[in-house]
Amino acid sequence: MTPDFAETVALRALAWLAANDELLPVFLGASGASEDDLREGARDPAFLAALLDFLTMDDAWVTAFCDSAGLDYQAPMAARAALPGGANVHWT
């Protein structure tokens, strides 16, 4: 997955989250972000990565997002890996 497509996936996730009246307050509370921060964060790959970190915490959220976006269930994790901080850490 290219970084550009990863950002596209993350932006689609942001739009899905913003329209989700039940999950949006959970994200805002967990991240400390405001609705204004969402607009600014749309231009920040690190913010988009954090949003994907949040989304991928729950399989039901991933499934709901991917079903609505017509994406494979692996897309959010693949996108997360292509954004800043997404590289696998090798401790050896």
Secondary structure, DSSP 8 states (H G I E B T S, - for coil): --HHHHHHHHHHHHHHHHT-TTTHHHHHHHH---HHHHHHHTT-HHHHHHHHHHHTT-HHHHHHHHHHHT--TTHHHHHHHHSTT-S-----
